[in-house]
Amino acid sequence: MTTLTVTAKGQVTLKKDLLQYLGVEPGQKVEINKLSDGQIIVKAAVEGGSINEAFGILQAHNPQKRALSVDEINNIIARGWAKQK
């Protein structure tokens, strides 16, 4: 069992071994769920994509590559739905 200290600001810092156990790295988030018996559950937050990330796939990340056309993107999506590579 790990014991943590509450700061004057009411904060608790999770120790490195706990973060590693959760698979959480700096900048990532954790999710806390309160149970009715006064306990909490701490787990790594599932990161959902933002709309900005979705639009980011339309840009060429490598300056030597061109951006995909709408038809190319639609073909990739159709193959994905059909579980093809």
C-alpha positions as CSV (number, residue, x, y, z in Angstrom):
1,M,0.0,0.0,0.0
2,T,1.2,3.5,-0.8
3,T,0.5,6.4,1.5
4,L,0.4,9.9,0.0
5,T,0.5,13.2,1.8
6,V,-2.1,15.9,1.3
7,T,-0.6,19.4,0.8
8,A,-1.8,22.6,2.4
9,K,-3.6,23.3,-0.9
10,G,-5.5,20.0,-0.6
11,Q,-3.5,18.3,-3.4
12,V,-2.0,14.9,-3.6
13,T,0.9,13.9,-5.9
14,L,0.9,10.4,-7.3
15,K,4.3,8.8,-7.0
16,K,6.3,7.8,-10.1
17,D,5.7,4.0,-9.5
18,L,2.0,4.5,-9.4
19,L,2.0,6.6,-12.6
20,Q,4.1,3.9,-14.3
21,Y,1.6,1.3,-13.1
22,L,-1.2,3.3,-14.7
23,G,0.8,3.8,-17.8
24,V,0.5,7.6,-17.4
25,E,3.2,9.9,-18.6
26,P,3.7,13.6,-18.0
27,G,1.0,15.7,-19.6
28,Q,-1.5,12.9,-19.7
29,K,-4.5,12.8,-17.4
30,V,-6.0,10.4,-14.8
31,E,-9.6,9.8,-14.1
32,I,-11.0,9.6,-10.6
33,N,-14.3,7.9,-9.8
34,K,-15.9,8.3,-6.4
35,L,-17.5,5.3,-4.8
36,S,-20.4,5.4,-2.4
37,D,-18.3,3.8,0.4
38,G,-15.8,6.7,0.5
39,Q,-13.2,5.0,-1.8
40,I,-12.0,6.3,-5.1
41,I,-10.8,4.6,-8.2
42,V,-7.9,6.1,-10.1
43,K,-7.2,5.1,-13.7
44,A,-5.6,6.5,-16.8
45,A,-8.0,8.7,-18.7
46,V,-8.9,7.6,-22.2
47,E,-7.9,10.3,-24.5
48,G,-10.4,11.1,-27.1
49,G,-9.4,12.9,-30.3
50,S,-10.3,16.5,-30.8
51,I,-11.8,17.9,-34.0
52,N,-8.4,19.7,-34.6
53,E,-6.6,16.4,-34.7
54,A,-9.1,15.1,-37.2
55,F,-8.5,18.0,-39.5
56,G,-4.7,17.6,-38.9
57,I,-4.8,14.3,-40.9
58,L,-5.7,16.3,-44.0
59,Q,-2.4,18.2,-43.8
60,A,0.9,16.9,-45.1
61,H,3.1,16.2,-42.1
62,N,6.2,15.8,-44.3
63,P,6.9,18.8,-46.5
64,Q,8.0,16.4,-49.2
65,K,4.6,14.7,-49.2
66,R,1.4,16.2,-50.5
67,A,-1.9,16.3,-48.6
68,L,-4.4,13.5,-49.4
69,S,-7.3,14.4,-51.7
70,V,-10.9,13.9,-50.5
71,D,-11.2,10.9,-52.9
72,E,-8.1,9.3,-51.4
73,I,-9.4,9.9,-47.9
74,N,-12.8,8.3,-48.8
75,N,-11.0,5.3,-50.3
76,I,-9.0,4.8,-47.1
77,I,-12.1,5.1,-45.0
78,A,-14.0,2.6,-47.2
79,R,-11.1,0.1,-46.9
80,G,-11.1,0.6,-43.2
81,W,-14.8,-0.1,-42.9
82,A,-14.3,-3.2,-45.0
83,K,-11.3,-4.2,-42.8
84,Q,-8.9,-4.1,-45.7
85,K,-5.4,-2.7,-45.8
